[in-house]
């Protein structure tokens, strides 16, 4: 079960790589995004909601987790009763994600149920429940996360670090820097600590993030883009612009999405190229095509321009459930911009 949880968590860190929504001011060098074509996007809302509802009831736990995260990131509180039911799901990653959604949306009706998960048989679910009660106002939950961040279990430590960044509580910074430097932290945990520090807005982390951006590994660079988007400083924005010249399409799309998150239109041409130049035709593996389509839909949701949202109907009808969910998230995020 633990091996399955690790595999699914790594998968989901890619599929839904933007859990928190921040809006930062942009410098004069960055063109601001125009608002979406609200009437057009609104016409897609029912279809998007239905896709999420289907995802929450899907037989595949990966799909259920992704649908839960769409509800959390788009703050679709009306769908939280469905998510609340998944707090009792048989699969650990689903209970984990449902607990996070309760915390992300501060959904008080589920408080009693999520408190029960503090006694769950899986320690990762327990810290997810601790995050939820911390977001609902309990310092006890925050203390549980801090303790878990010192664990010798790499997965538990990495998840605790992720959640500490999501709390928004800067009291965690000293501990996060300790995790970042501790010799017992594995590579992925250190990357997660750097991102968590960025989520908490500490500008001292910039140089560490820059080093991640120039990694030889594409997944590292994508994670670095996400962290720069979270940091949101002028330096971070400029760093993201340089990533639009990356050799790998996936990295360019990740940078475009994060620039959109910060209110910039700079990455719009990279996303348009996916459609206008049929860039997915150059990909041989179905997994690679799915990955690009998910990143493309994610970028559309973050940028939200009318030029890009016109492609959403196509993505909402994609054969991949994960692409459809990413497109549904894009629709709902665009409607949040109005």
C-alpha positions, 0 to 999 in steps of 0.5 A: 500500500505504501508503494502504491501511495508513493507512486500515486503521490508522485503522479499527482504532483505532476498532474495537479501541480498548482494547489494554491492560488496567488495573485501578485502584481506584475512589473511594467515588463510583463503584459497583463492578461486580459480577462477571459471571454466570460460568456463563452467560458460560462457556457462550459461550466455545466460540462466542467462540473459534470466531468468533476462529478464523474471523476469523484465517482470514478473506479480509478483512485487516481482519477478520484484524487485528481477530481478532489484536487480540482474541487480544492483548487477551484474552491467549488464548495458546492461539490465538497459534500461529495468530497467529504464522502471520500474521507472514508474511501478504501484507498489511502491517496483518496483519503489523503486528498480529501483531507487536504481539500477540507483544509484548502477550502476550510470546509467546517461541515467535515471537521468532525469526520476529518478529526477522526482521521487523526487516528487513521491507520496510515501516517500520511493520512494522519498528517493530511487530517492534521493539515485540515484541522490546522486550516480550520483553526487548530494549532495542534494540527500544525504541531503534528505537521512539524513533528512529521517533518523530522521523521526519518521516513522520506515520504512522510517528511516530504508530505509534511513539508508540502503541507507546512508550506500550504498552511501559510504559517511562517513559523515553519520557516526555520524547520523548513530550512533545517529540512532543506539542509539536513543530510537525512533529507533525500533529494525530492524532500529537499526540492519540496522544502524549497518549494514550501519556503517559496510558498511562505514567501521567503525571498532568501530561497531564490538562489536555491530555486534558480539552481533547480531551474537549471537542473538537467532533469525536466521534472526538476525544472517543472517543479522549480517553475512551480516554486518560482510562481509561488514566490512571485517576486520580480526576480522570480517572474524574470526567471520564469520568462527565461524558461520560455526558451527551454528546449523541452515543451513541457517545461515551457508550458509549466513556465507559461502556466506560472506566469499566467498565475502571476498575471502575465500573458508572456507564455501565451504564444507557447500555449498557442503553438501546441494547437497552431503547430500541432506539437503533440503530433511529434510525440510518439507515446500516449503518456507523453501526449497526455502529459502535454495536454494536461500541462496545456490545459493547466496553462490555459486555466492560469492565463485565461485569455480569450485566445486560449480559452477557445480551445477548452471545448476540445480538451473537455472532450479529450479521451483522457480523463486526466486531460478532461479534468485539467480542462474542467479545472481550467474552466472553473479557474477562468470563471474565478477571474471574472 
